[in-house]
Amino acid sequence: MGRLSTDTVGMTEGIGVAVLVGLTVLVTAIVGLNVLVIEDGDGGGPQANFSYDYVADNQVLIVTHERGDEFEGGNVEIQGPDNRVTWAAVAGGEPDATVGPGDVVQLSNGSAYQQQVRAQDTITIYHNASGNRTQLDQWNGTN
């Protein structure tokens, strides 16, 4: 049986390292090009973040559009365990009125939501336009 000389082993290890470094540089370049050069068409759909303030004494949930896309109020749906209502209806506005950062609605028995919000409820906010329903955010109660 023959043995590899130390020159051949060192050369083989060097080639392996060079191939790995080359692949790493190639993958990094591809990812970098995707981030820097290729334009992001429509942003992957509507996006928004909401904050939630729960008032346990009155079983009221105050929902604030914090940041993200603007929408028509009639296209933003708020769904609880037993019902669904549009942002426009809860806000008392027109369906085509714009909902954007800083806008606030109150979910309660006294609003168009027509129910108290329990601490264990899940409230989901959707954007629904042209039959495409996309979840924007969700409140999973105070538990």
BELNOR-V377764 format. One record per helix or strand. SS is the DSSP state (h for helix, s for strand). FROM is the first residue (numbers start at 1). TO is the last residue. If there is no record, write none. Layout:
ss=(SS:SS)
from=(FROM:FROM)
to=(TO:TO)
This chain:
ss=(h:s:s:s:h:s:s:h:s:s:s:s)
from=(6:48:60:71:73:76:84:87:98:104:123:132)
to=(36:55:68:72:75:79:86:91:99:107:129:139)
